[in-house]
Amino acid sequence: MLATSSLKDLSGKRFLVTGSNGFIANNLVNKLKNMGGEVINLNRQIDLENNTYSSKDYMSGELSFTELGRIDCIFHLAAVYKHDNSRESFREMQQSNLLFTNQLIFDATFKQIPLIISGSYTQNLNAQPNAGMTPYASLKNASEIVAKHFSENNLLKCGVTRIYESYGDFDSRPRILNRIIDAALTEDEVILPKLNIELNLLHVDDLTEALIHIYEEIDNSNGFHVFKIAPVRKTDLSELIEAVEKIVGSKLLIKRVTGSRSHIDVTRIWDIGRLPSSWIPRRDVFEDLEELIKNRKIMKSTHTVIEKGDQCLNF
């Protein structure tokens, strides 16, 4: 393991986190609280006892930033991803990934609140800026253009991220690592790309730590910054499969297809953005595999694994 990065105490700081019922955002909320920060959540469901307010009320204007009080940074991790091409799905992605995000950008600008927007490498087809692989990615690109406009006019402190794949204990998302482990445990078929691909697999502890480092960095500087949040080394898909098979003791039943999932079917990871200053990832997926497999067994036995559901997510 690598040495952990140093982070400042966050006592007295107040943070707004969107989509905090998602895996990454929930882990971020816990980390902010453990470091002394106070967290306000903006979600689809209201839970005032836990400082959770309605994103619908915020969009309609019934909830304002004035009512929420002082906020030192916004972590915007709420997102909607739909894999079908229906009008309804596009409208839902547009509502969350464009309109909701743009409203946050506007309020953060005029309330002078640093803003961190979660983003995906799928926004950079062939390593080009503003070249989304999917409608989801293109809508997120559109919001980033708005944020960049305000930032370049010295009105907004903004950091956007490029995240590939994350993992962690008791992660119910149907990510590629979880699908591989589940298939090995059940001897069910797993659908994977025809081509061997590279994976940037980053533990959620490292990822949330990186987000806090980004807050500390943009809080002390103006402008628009693009950060990549990546592990020390990339993971070869075939190497990962071999390691899982060795631990479980069975061969994977794999169906290779083209276009299995548009957001992972690439042969190489695109290195867009820069790493957060002073941040050092310290976890390695191969060292974590045995514990991850153990946790997946527990989850499957208690029916907490999501078998399908690549449609709607919070980071």
Secondary structure, DSSP 8 states (H G I E B T S, - for coil): ----------TT-EEEEESTTSHHHHHHHHHHHHTT-EEEEEESS-BGGGTEEEHHHHHHTSS-HHHH---SEEEE-B-----S--HHHHHHHHIIIIIIHHHHHHHHHHHT--EEE--BGGGBGGG-TTB-SSHHHHHHHHHHHHHHHHHHTTS-EEEEEEE-EEE-TT--S--HHHHHHHHHHHT-EEEEESS--EE-EEEHHHHHHHHHHHHHHHTTS-EEEEEEE--SS-EEHHHHHHHHHHHHTS--EEEEETTS-TTT--SS----SB--TT------HHHHHHHHHHHHHHHHHTT---SS--S--B-
